[in-house]
Amino acid sequence: MKLSREYIRFMGLVERIDPACRNNPDLFFPEDWDVGSERRNVISLAKSYCEVCPIRSQCLEYAITAKEEFGIWGGLTPQER
């Protein structure tokens, strides 16, 4: 698997900053949760982590550049990006 420069650069930033999302990665992929209130709660919780994240803008920029199809990145769902 070939890794993009954007991914490698972003992961280097994640390693240096160690954002809180690293402790609960499953929250950031609501596609894996049941549809309904459980999924909405997970999305809300994940976004609350993003609101205070010091690398939120870089995370969102990475997701847009990499065309991430899944997950919450920079506080936005795929539909919001």
WOWO-V275947 format. One record per backbone hydrogen bond with DSSP energy under -1.0 kcal/mol. CO is the residue of the C=O (numbers start at 1). NH is the residue of the N-H. Records with the same first field share a line. If there is no record, write none. Layout:
# WOWO-V275947
CO = NH / NH
This chain:
# WOWO-V275947
4 = 8
5 = 9
6 = 10
7 = 11
8 = 12
9 = 13
10 = 14
11 = 15
12 = 16
13 = 17
14 = 18
19 = 22
20 = 23
21 = 24
24 = 27
25 = 28
26 = 29
28 = 72
29 = 32
30 = 33
36 = 40
37 = 41
38 = 42
39 = 43
40 = 44
41 = 45
42 = 46
43 = 47
44 = 48
45 = 49
46 = 50
47 = 51
50 = 53
53 = 56
55 = 59
56 = 60
57 = 61
58 = 62
59 = 63
60 = 64
61 = 65
62 = 66
63 = 68
73 = 76
76 = 73
77 = 81
